[in-house]
């Protein structure tokens, strides 16, 4: 099932990627249990620079001691990368498997690191029995029960949650506003409201986020995606359903530019609505760059700097989180394979856990 999901996921993304590339053109590559924390969760986020968050993949977490050492040393926030997804927690309907999630969360708590939960609703990474549900009443009950159980279990321990992930269509201009998938197809647009209301009920003190990708440039498609996010936020607020923030995944492309003015405008509009903004899945897709690692690292740094300069210009960011730490475990090499045999270099540490220029850059923006 995992393999099938992954291959569907890959082909979906490649297809979307190709559509997007032809729509906006390509700019030349090479540019540039409870516990007492040592500080309260709100204090951790109130300092001038945001914490450096790291998404934690279970394989290296279990098998590579150096990963744990680097997490202890550098991470100011921990995100279980896959362990809190439906596919990890809900192999069968009757049983929750919190084993992997607890391993990561216990580690973070032992190190005094706040935890961000990812994700309570996503069109992808669902167990097949959920994707097969066709009754709206049953699906709504299952969604409510899931959120009540998962958010309730970690209430007071997980500071922030991605309540919904990627609910906006890849291209709202041609596909309509909503991402297709079991949640939307069976429950309609209400799926977002159900999820946020359930999360707020399960942990009234948790900060609740909507998380999505491709919000950083100034293409018409991205502008449509930004508008869709703003509409969702306003609708929740109109219905008095709590939402506290928007996560910009920031899977950046080295061959694209940040739409600086557009991004600043979007972020300021969100702040005007009273929302926080977080960078949740930062990495750089380098598949179109030349193989030379020095050239690639320079381009990756330039790409991230341009983005972080823009987003921090718009005001404080809640956290800056990279989607993993080492290139060895990044999803990018699988979903965006290069034409040559060079290894993708999207993250702050290389395959051998050597620190890269991207790490030095991110440290300048974080604490
Ligand atoms: O845990 C199983 C393991 O038991 C099995 O042997 C192995 C065989 O391939 O698969 C393992 O599960 C994989 C899991 O990652 C953990 O490694 C799944 O197949 C694979 O589909 C899963 O991929 C993750 C993907 O989301 C789907 O959940 C990626 O690691 C993860 O980086 C990616 O993250 C997403 C964000 O959640 C949302 N935004 C985009 C981002 C990148 O795709």
Boltz pocket constraint, residues with backbone or C-beta under 6 A from the ligand:
constraints:
  - pocket:
      binder: B
      contacts: [[A, 2], [A, 3], [A, 5], [A, 6], [A, 9], [A, 59], [A, 81], [A, 82], [A, 85], [A, 125], [A, 165], [A, 249], [A, 281], [A, 329], [A, 331]]
      max_distance: 6.0
